[in-house]
Amino acid sequence: MGKRGPKPKGKVKIRWSPDFAYAIGLLVTDGNLSKYGRHISFVSKDIEQIETFTKCLDIKVTVGSSFSGYKKIKTWRVQFGDVIFHQWLMSIGIMPKKSKILGIIKIPQKYFIDFLRGCFDGDGCSYSYWDPRWKSSFMFYLSFASGSLTFLQWISKVLYDRFHIKGHITKASKKSTNYQLKYSKHEAIKLVKRMYSTKQKPCLQRKRLKISQSFAIMGLPTLV
């Protein structure tokens, strides 16, 4: 028999924590696993997001950039090889070309909200406006987007079963193949208070600030 090669060493320390769960949420939305079983990449238009991602995983990698889309928006990208981490991600439900086929992700209940905040910072948004149909009516919504209906149905069920927070799923548009899980004002407020329970947990600051500005209009304590 020939000599065996060296045993693969993991770059990422696989240990659940609020930071680690947040990074997994980012990977689910804006990450990619190579089909060859080794490389993991993560892309964002926010350099802050890239820095937070690498900090949460406690890895040192080179950050690259490129311009994409019609408007040539600058995006940032990190890629690293880790066979053990790649295999582990597959074992919890994350796979290559995952956008349309995601299902249940095996997240410990204790860290689900941290994972969800990562998903929100990746593919979620908040929006608000004054409704002209009613006097002094300020509308506020939180939404999560995905190409997988099953994935959003799972998130919706967990939030309802654990926290009695009820949302609804719609198509992004008539022609779109993507879906949106939406939470309207009172349900959205309850969810925000859980996702941003402390200032110490990682998040994308521009999204937190936007929500905080909406809270200020509604006369609620701000998040910053």
ChimeraX commands (.cxc) that place a marker at each C-alpha (Angstrom):
marker #1 position 0.00,0.00,0.00 radius 0.5
marker #1 position 1.16,3.54,-0.74 radius 0.5
marker #1 position 1.57,6.12,1.93 radius 0.5
marker #1 position -1.57,7.96,2.87 radius 0.5
marker #1 position -1.64,11.71,2.43 radius 0.5
marker #1 position -1.85,14.07,5.40 radius 0.5
marker #1 position -5.18,14.21,7.20 radius 0.5
marker #1 position -7.15,17.35,6.19 radius 0.5
marker #1 position -6.96,20.15,8.74 radius 0.5
marker #1 position -9.96,22.33,9.34 radius 0.5
marker #1 position -9.50,26.07,8.97 radius 0.5
marker #1 position -12.81,26.75,10.73 radius 0.5
marker #1 position -13.36,25.68,14.33 radius 0.5
marker #1 position -16.81,24.09,14.30 radius 0.5
marker #1 position -18.36,25.14,17.58 radius 0.5
marker #1 position -21.83,26.62,18.00 radius 0.5
marker #1 position -22.04,30.13,19.42 radius 0.5
marker #1 position -24.09,33.26,18.57 radius 0.5
marker #1 position -21.30,34.48,16.25 radius 0.5
marker #1 position -20.89,31.10,14.55 radius 0.5
marker #1 position -24.66,30.75,14.00 radius 0.5
marker #1 position -24.79,34.25,12.51 radius 0.5
marker #1 position -22.02,33.33,10.04 radius 0.5
marker #1 position -23.96,30.19,9.03 radius 0.5
marker #1 position -26.98,32.38,8.30 radius 0.5
marker #1 position -24.84,34.56,6.05 radius 0.5
marker #1 position -23.52,31.47,4.25 radius 0.5
marker #1 position -27.04,30.16,3.67 radius 0.5
marker #1 position -28.04,33.38,1.91 radius 0.5
marker #1 position -24.89,34.79,0.27 radius 0.5
marker #1 position -22.44,31.91,0.44 radius 0.5
marker #1 position -21.51,29.19,-2.00 radius 0.5
marker #1 position -20.10,25.68,-1.66 radius 0.5
marker #1 position -18.00,24.30,-4.51 radius 0.5
marker #1 position -19.18,21.06,-6.06 radius 0.5
marker #1 position -15.71,19.57,-5.58 radius 0.5
marker #1 position -16.10,19.36,-1.81 radius 0.5
marker #1 position -13.45,21.80,-0.67 radius 0.5
marker #1 position -13.97,25.51,-1.23 radius 0.5
marker #1 position -16.41,27.87,0.49 radius 0.5
marker #1 position -16.98,31.41,-0.74 radius 0.5
marker #1 position -18.94,34.39,0.52 radius 0.5
marker #1 position -19.90,37.55,-1.39 radius 0.5
marker #1 position -21.29,40.88,-0.19 radius 0.5
marker #1 position -21.51,44.48,-1.37 radius 0.5
marker #1 position -20.71,45.54,2.22 radius 0.5
marker #1 position -17.08,45.26,3.28 radius 0.5
marker #1 position -18.36,45.38,6.87 radius 0.5
marker #1 position -20.26,42.18,6.18 radius 0.5
marker #1 position -17.15,40.46,4.85 radius 0.5
marker #1 position -15.12,41.52,7.88 radius 0.5
marker #1 position -17.83,40.39,10.30 radius 0.5
marker #1 position -18.14,37.03,8.51 radius 0.5
marker #1 position -14.43,36.25,8.77 radius 0.5
marker #1 position -14.33,37.47,12.38 radius 0.5
marker #1 position -17.27,35.24,13.36 radius 0.5
marker #1 position -15.55,32.21,11.82 radius 0.5
marker #1 position -12.18,33.33,13.24 radius 0.5
marker #1 position -10.35,32.92,9.92 radius 0.5
marker #1 position -7.81,35.03,8.07 radius 0.5
marker #1 position -8.36,35.14,4.32 radius 0.5
marker #1 position -7.61,37.45,1.42 radius 0.5
marker #1 position -10.50,39.73,0.43 radius 0.5
marker #1 position -11.06,40.26,-3.30 radius 0.5
marker #1 position -13.38,42.65,-5.15 radius 0.5
marker #1 position -15.15,42.92,-8.49 radius 0.5
marker #1 position -17.86,44.90,-10.25 radius 0.5
marker #1 position -21.09,43.17,-11.20 radius 0.5
marker #1 position -24.49,43.91,-12.67 radius 0.5
marker #1 position -25.76,46.57,-15.04 radius 0.5
marker #1 position -24.83,49.37,-12.65 radius 0.5
marker #1 position -21.38,47.85,-12.02 radius 0.5
marker #1 position -21.86,47.64,-8.27 radius 0.5
marker #1 position -18.70,46.80,-6.38 radius 0.5
marker #1 position -18.86,43.54,-4.46 radius 0.5
marker #1 position -16.43,41.93,-2.03 radius 0.5
marker #1 position -15.56,38.24,-1.91 radius 0.5
marker #1 position -13.68,35.78,0.24 radius 0.5
marker #1 position -12.91,32.16,-0.60 radius 0.5
marker #1 position -11.10,29.51,1.38 radius 0.5
marker #1 position -10.56,25.78,1.31 radius 0.5
marker #1 position -11.70,23.58,4.19 radius 0.5
marker #1 position -12.76,20.00,3.42 radius 0.5
marker #1 position -13.95,19.32,6.97 radius 0.5
marker #1 position -16.06,22.48,7.17 radius 0.5
marker #1 position -17.47,21.83,3.67 radius 0.5
marker #1 position -18.55,18.31,4.68 radius 0.5
marker #1 position -20.05,19.61,7.91 radius 0.5
marker #1 position -22.05,22.30,6.07 radius 0.5
marker #1 position -23.43,19.59,3.79 radius 0.5
marker #1 position -24.41,17.53,6.82 radius 0.5
marker #1 position -26.59,20.33,8.26 radius 0.5
marker #1 position -28.42,20.97,4.98 radius 0.5
marker #1 position -26.30,23.47,3.01 radius 0.5
marker #1 position -25.22,22.30,-0.44 radius 0.5
marker #1 position -23.81,23.57,-3.76 radius 0.5
marker #1 position -26.32,25.38,-6.01 radius 0.5
marker #1 position -28.62,25.61,-3.01 radius 0.5
marker #1 position -30.80,28.63,-3.77 radius 0.5
marker #1 position -33.83,26.70,-5.08 radius 0.5
marker #1 position -33.47,23.51,-3.05 radius 0.5
marker #1 position -32.75,24.64,0.50 radius 0.5
marker #1 position -34.84,23.00,3.18 radius 0.5
marker #1 position -34.47,22.60,6.93 radius 0.5
marker #1 position -31.09,23.64,8.29 radius 0.5
marker #1 position -29.96,21.79,11.41 radius 0.5
marker #1 position -29.51,24.70,13.82 radius 0.5
marker #1 position -29.59,24.26,17.62 radius 0.5
marker #1 position -32.71,26.01,18.95 radius 0.5
marker #1 position -30.56,28.09,21.27 radius 0.5
marker #1 position -28.91,29.81,18.28 radius 0.5
marker #1 position -31.79,29.98,15.81 radius 0.5
marker #1 position -32.35,33.74,16.23 radius 0.5
marker #1 position -28.65,34.45,15.64 radius 0.5
marker #1 position -28.81,32.29,12.51 radius 0.5
marker #1 position -31.95,34.14,11.42 radius 0.5
marker #1 position -30.28,37.53,11.89 radius 0.5
marker #1 position -27.54,36.31,9.53 radius 0.5
marker #1 position -30.19,35.31,6.98 radius 0.5
marker #1 position -31.80,38.73,7.34 radius 0.5
marker #1 position -28.51,40.56,6.81 radius 0.5
marker #1 position -27.94,38.42,3.74 radius 0.5
marker #1 position -31.32,38.34,1.96 radius 0.5
marker #1 position -33.70,40.25,4.21 radius 0.5
marker #1 position -34.95,43.81,4.34 radius 0.5
marker #1 position -37.14,46.19,6.28 radius 0.5
marker #1 position -39.33,48.91,4.82 radius 0.5
marker #1 position -41.77,51.44,6.17 radius 0.5
marker #1 position -44.05,54.23,4.96 radius 0.5
marker #1 position -46.98,56.44,5.90 radius 0.5
marker #1 position -50.19,54.91,4.59 radius 0.5
marker #1 position -52.24,57.69,2.93 radius 0.5
marker #1 position -55.49,55.76,3.44 radius 0.5
marker #1 position -55.49,56.32,7.21 radius 0.5
marker #1 position -54.45,59.37,9.20 radius 0.5
marker #1 position -51.20,58.93,11.17 radius 0.5
marker #1 position -50.83,55.32,10.03 radius 0.5
marker #1 position -47.17,54.31,9.78 radius 0.5
marker #1 position -46.56,50.88,8.22 radius 0.5
marker #1 position -43.54,48.75,9.05 radius 0.5
marker #1 position -42.52,45.41,7.51 radius 0.5
marker #1 position -39.74,42.86,7.79 radius 0.5
marker #1 position -39.14,40.33,5.01 radius 0.5
marker #1 position -36.87,37.44,4.07 radius 0.5
marker #1 position -36.28,36.45,0.43 radius 0.5
marker #1 position -35.37,33.05,-0.99 radius 0.5
marker #1 position -35.68,30.98,-4.12 radius 0.5
marker #1 position -36.76,28.05,-1.93 radius 0.5
marker #1 position -40.34,27.96,-0.70 radius 0.5
marker #1 position -39.51,25.04,1.60 radius 0.5
marker #1 position -36.78,27.03,3.36 radius 0.5
marker #1 position -39.09,29.98,4.07 radius 0.5
marker #1 position -41.88,27.67,5.22 radius 0.5
marker #1 position -39.45,26.14,7.72 radius 0.5
marker #1 position -38.42,29.56,9.09 radius 0.5
marker #1 position -42.07,30.60,9.31 radius 0.5
marker #1 position -42.99,27.46,11.24 radius 0.5
marker #1 position -40.12,27.77,13.72 radius 0.5
marker #1 position -40.94,31.41,14.49 radius 0.5
marker #1 position -44.62,30.62,14.98 radius 0.5
marker #1 position -44.08,27.45,17.02 radius 0.5
marker #1 position -41.43,28.96,19.32 radius 0.5
marker #1 position -42.40,32.61,19.57 radius 0.5
marker #1 position -45.97,32.85,18.20 radius 0.5
marker #1 position -44.77,35.30,15.56 radius 0.5
marker #1 position -46.91,34.90,12.45 radius 0.5
marker #1 position -45.88,35.86,8.92 radius 0.5
marker #1 position -47.08,35.11,5.40 radius 0.5
marker #1 position -45.32,33.98,2.24 radius 0.5
marker #1 position -45.85,35.53,-1.18 radius 0.5
marker #1 position -44.24,35.41,-4.59 radius 0.5
marker #1 position -41.74,38.24,-5.10 radius 0.5
marker #1 position -43.66,39.11,-8.29 radius 0.5
marker #1 position -45.92,37.37,-10.79 radius 0.5
marker #1 position -43.01,36.48,-13.08 radius 0.5
marker #1 position -40.47,35.79,-10.34 radius 0.5
marker #1 position -39.50,32.34,-9.11 radius 0.5
marker #1 position -38.44,33.80,-5.75 radius 0.5
marker #1 position -40.52,34.03,-2.59 radius 0.5
marker #1 position -40.79,36.45,0.33 radius 0.5
marker #1 position -41.65,35.70,3.95 radius 0.5
marker #1 position -43.18,38.92,5.33 radius 0.5
marker #1 position -43.98,40.15,8.82 radius 0.5
marker #1 position -46.21,43.19,9.22 radius 0.5
marker #1 position -45.99,45.87,11.87 radius 0.5
marker #1 position -46.76,44.24,15.24 radius 0.5
marker #1 position -45.29,40.86,14.32 radius 0.5
marker #1 position -42.27,42.55,12.76 radius 0.5
marker #1 position -41.65,44.56,15.94 radius 0.5
marker #1 position -41.73,41.39,18.05 radius 0.5
marker #1 position -39.26,39.71,15.70 radius 0.5
marker #1 position -36.90,42.70,15.62 radius 0.5
marker #1 position -36.77,42.77,19.44 radius 0.5
marker #1 position -35.67,39.14,19.43 radius 0.5
marker #1 position -33.12,39.49,16.62 radius 0.5
marker #1 position -31.53,42.58,18.19 radius 0.5
marker #1 position -31.85,41.66,21.85 radius 0.5
marker #1 position -28.36,42.99,22.67 radius 0.5
marker #1 position -25.97,45.40,20.98 radius 0.5
marker #1 position -23.07,43.00,21.32 radius 0.5
marker #1 position -24.29,40.46,18.78 radius 0.5
marker #1 position -23.00,40.75,15.18 radius 0.5
marker #1 position -25.17,42.42,12.57 radius 0.5
marker #1 position -25.03,44.64,9.50 radius 0.5
marker #1 position -25.13,48.14,10.94 radius 0.5
marker #1 position -26.89,49.85,8.01 radius 0.5
marker #1 position -29.87,47.48,8.33 radius 0.5
marker #1 position -29.96,47.91,12.09 radius 0.5
marker #1 position -29.86,51.70,11.69 radius 0.5
marker #1 position -32.70,51.65,9.15 radius 0.5
marker #1 position -34.90,49.66,11.54 radius 0.5
marker #1 position -33.93,51.96,14.39 radius 0.5
marker #1 position -35.05,54.98,12.38 radius 0.5
marker #1 position -38.43,53.33,11.79 radius 0.5
marker #1 position -38.71,52.54,15.50 radius 0.5
marker #1 position -38.05,56.20,16.33 radius 0.5
marker #1 position -40.96,57.29,14.10 radius 0.5
marker #1 position -43.22,54.78,15.87 radius 0.5
marker #1 position -42.11,56.10,19.25 radius 0.5
marker #1 position -40.30,52.91,20.18 radius 0.5
marker #1 position -36.83,52.63,21.78 radius 0.5
marker #1 position -34.17,52.67,19.05 radius 0.5
marker #1 position -31.68,49.86,18.50 radius 0.5
marker #1 position -28.51,52.01,18.48 radius 0.5
marker link #1:1,2 radius 0.2
marker link #1:2,3 radius 0.2
marker link #1:3,4 radius 0.2
marker link #1:4,5 radius 0.2
marker link #1:5,6 radius 0.2
marker link #1:6,7 radius 0.2
marker link #1:7,8 radius 0.2
marker link #1:8,9 radius 0.2
marker link #1:9,10 radius 0.2
marker link #1:10,11 radius 0.2
marker link #1:11,12 radius 0.2
marker link #1:12,13 radius 0.2
marker link #1:13,14 radius 0.2
marker link #1:14,15 radius 0.2
marker link #1:15,16 radius 0.2
marker link #1:16,17 radius 0.2
marker link #1:17,18 radius 0.2
marker link #1:18,19 radius 0.2
marker link #1:19,20 radius 0.2
marker link #1:20,21 radius 0.2
marker link #1:21,22 radius 0.2
marker link #1:22,23 radius 0.2
marker link #1:23,24 radius 0.2
marker link #1:24,25 radius 0.2
marker link #1:25,26 radius 0.2
marker link #1:26,27 radius 0.2
marker link #1:27,28 radius 0.2
marker link #1:28,29 radius 0.2
marker link #1:29,30 radius 0.2
marker link #1:30,31 radius 0.2
marker link #1:31,32 radius 0.2
marker link #1:32,33 radius 0.2
marker link #1:33,34 radius 0.2
marker link #1:34,35 radius 0.2
marker link #1:35,36 radius 0.2
marker link #1:36,37 radius 0.2
marker link #1:37,38 radius 0.2
marker link #1:38,39 radius 0.2
marker link #1:39,40 radius 0.2
marker link #1:40,41 radius 0.2
marker link #1:41,42 radius 0.2
marker link #1:42,43 radius 0.2
marker link #1:43,44 radius 0.2
marker link #1:44,45 radius 0.2
marker link #1:45,46 radius 0.2
marker link #1:46,47 radius 0.2
marker link #1:47,48 radius 0.2
marker link #1:48,49 radius 0.2
marker link #1:49,50 radius 0.2
marker link #1:50,51 radius 0.2
marker link #1:51,52 radius 0.2
marker link #1:52,53 radius 0.2
marker link #1:53,54 radius 0.2
marker link #1:54,55 radius 0.2
marker link #1:55,56 radius 0.2
marker link #1:56,57 radius 0.2
marker link #1:57,58 radius 0.2
marker link #1:58,59 radius 0.2
marker link #1:59,60 radius 0.2
marker link #1:60,61 radius 0.2
marker link #1:61,62 radius 0.2
marker link #1:62,63 radius 0.2
marker link #1:63,64 radius 0.2
marker link #1:64,65 radius 0.2
marker link #1:65,66 radius 0.2
marker link #1:66,67 radius 0.2
marker link #1:67,68 radius 0.2
marker link #1:68,69 radius 0.2
marker link #1:69,70 radius 0.2
marker link #1:70,71 radius 0.2
marker link #1:71,72 radius 0.2
marker link #1:72,73 radius 0.2
marker link #1:73,74 radius 0.2
marker link #1:74,75 radius 0.2
marker link #1:75,76 radius 0.2
marker link #1:76,77 radius 0.2
marker link #1:77,78 radius 0.2
marker link #1:78,79 radius 0.2
marker link #1:79,80 radius 0.2
marker link #1:80,81 radius 0.2
marker link #1:81,82 radius 0.2
marker link #1:82,83 radius 0.2
marker link #1:83,84 radius 0.2
marker link #1:84,85 radius 0.2
marker link #1:85,86 radius 0.2
marker link #1:86,87 radius 0.2
marker link #1:87,88 radius 0.2
marker link #1:88,89 radius 0.2
marker link #1:89,90 radius 0.2
marker link #1:90,91 radius 0.2
marker link #1:91,92 radius 0.2
marker link #1:92,93 radius 0.2
marker link #1:93,94 radius 0.2
marker link #1:94,95 radius 0.2
marker link #1:95,96 radius 0.2
marker link #1:96,97 radius 0.2
marker link #1:97,98 radius 0.2
marker link #1:98,99 radius 0.2
marker link #1:99,100 radius 0.2
marker link #1:100,101 radius 0.2
marker link #1:101,102 radius 0.2
marker link #1:102,103 radius 0.2
marker link #1:103,104 radius 0.2
marker link #1:104,105 radius 0.2
marker link #1:105,106 radius 0.2
marker link #1:106,107 radius 0.2
marker link #1:107,108 radius 0.2
marker link #1:108,109 radius 0.2
marker link #1:109,110 radius 0.2
marker link #1:110,111 radius 0.2
marker link #1:111,112 radius 0.2
marker link #1:112,113 radius 0.2
marker link #1:113,114 radius 0.2
marker link #1:114,115 radius 0.2
marker link #1:115,116 radius 0.2
marker link #1:116,117 radius 0.2
marker link #1:117,118 radius 0.2
marker link #1:118,119 radius 0.2
marker link #1:119,120 radius 0.2
marker link #1:120,121 radius 0.2
marker link #1:121,122 radius 0.2
marker link #1:122,123 radius 0.2
marker link #1:123,124 radius 0.2
marker link #1:124,125 radius 0.2
marker link #1:125,126 radius 0.2
marker link #1:126,127 radius 0.2
marker link #1:127,128 radius 0.2
marker link #1:128,129 radius 0.2
marker link #1:129,130 radius 0.2
marker link #1:130,131 radius 0.2
marker link #1:131,132 radius 0.2
marker link #1:132,133 radius 0.2
marker link #1:133,134 radius 0.2
marker link #1:134,135 radius 0.2
marker link #1:135,136 radius 0.2
marker link #1:136,137 radius 0.2
marker link #1:137,138 radius 0.2
marker link #1:138,139 radius 0.2
marker link #1:139,140 radius 0.2
marker link #1:140,141 radius 0.2
marker link #1:141,142 radius 0.2
marker link #1:142,143 radius 0.2
marker link #1:143,144 radius 0.2
marker link #1:144,145 radius 0.2
marker link #1:145,146 radius 0.2
marker link #1:146,147 radius 0.2
marker link #1:147,148 radius 0.2
marker link #1:148,149 radius 0.2
marker link #1:149,150 radius 0.2
marker link #1:150,151 radius 0.2
marker link #1:151,152 radius 0.2
marker link #1:152,153 radius 0.2
marker link #1:153,154 radius 0.2
marker link #1:154,155 radius 0.2
marker link #1:155,156 radius 0.2
marker link #1:156,157 radius 0.2
marker link #1:157,158 radius 0.2
marker link #1:158,159 radius 0.2
marker link #1:159,160 radius 0.2
marker link #1:160,161 radius 0.2
marker link #1:161,162 radius 0.2
marker link #1:162,163 radius 0.2
marker link #1:163,164 radius 0.2
marker link #1:164,165 radius 0.2
marker link #1:165,166 radius 0.2
marker link #1:166,167 radius 0.2
marker link #1:167,168 radius 0.2
marker link #1:168,169 radius 0.2
marker link #1:169,170 radius 0.2
marker link #1:170,171 radius 0.2
marker link #1:171,172 radius 0.2
marker link #1:172,173 radius 0.2
marker link #1:173,174 radius 0.2
marker link #1:174,175 radius 0.2
marker link #1:175,176 radius 0.2
marker link #1:176,177 radius 0.2
marker link #1:177,178 radius 0.2
marker link #1:178,179 radius 0.2
marker link #1:179,180 radius 0.2
marker link #1:180,181 radius 0.2
marker link #1:181,182 radius 0.2
marker link #1:182,183 radius 0.2
marker link #1:183,184 radius 0.2
marker link #1:184,185 radius 0.2
marker link #1:185,186 radius 0.2
marker link #1:186,187 radius 0.2
marker link #1:187,188 radius 0.2
marker link #1:188,189 radius 0.2
marker link #1:189,190 radius 0.2
marker link #1:190,191 radius 0.2
marker link #1:191,192 radius 0.2
marker link #1:192,193 radius 0.2
marker link #1:193,194 radius 0.2
marker link #1:194,195 radius 0.2
marker link #1:195,196 radius 0.2
marker link #1:196,197 radius 0.2
marker link #1:197,198 radius 0.2
marker link #1:198,199 radius 0.2
marker link #1:199,200 radius 0.2
marker link #1:200,201 radius 0.2
marker link #1:201,202 radius 0.2
marker link #1:202,203 radius 0.2
marker link #1:203,204 radius 0.2
marker link #1:204,205 radius 0.2
marker link #1:205,206 radius 0.2
marker link #1:206,207 radius 0.2
marker link #1:207,208 radius 0.2
marker link #1:208,209 radius 0.2
marker link #1:209,210 radius 0.2
marker link #1:210,211 radius 0.2
marker link #1:211,212 radius 0.2
marker link #1:212,213 radius 0.2
marker link #1:213,214 radius 0.2
marker link #1:214,215 radius 0.2
marker link #1:215,216 radius 0.2
marker link #1:216,217 radius 0.2
marker link #1:217,218 radius 0.2
marker link #1:218,219 radius 0.2
marker link #1:219,220 radius 0.2
marker link #1:220,221 radius 0.2
marker link #1:221,222 radius 0.2
marker link #1:222,223 radius 0.2
marker link #1:223,224 radius 0.2
view
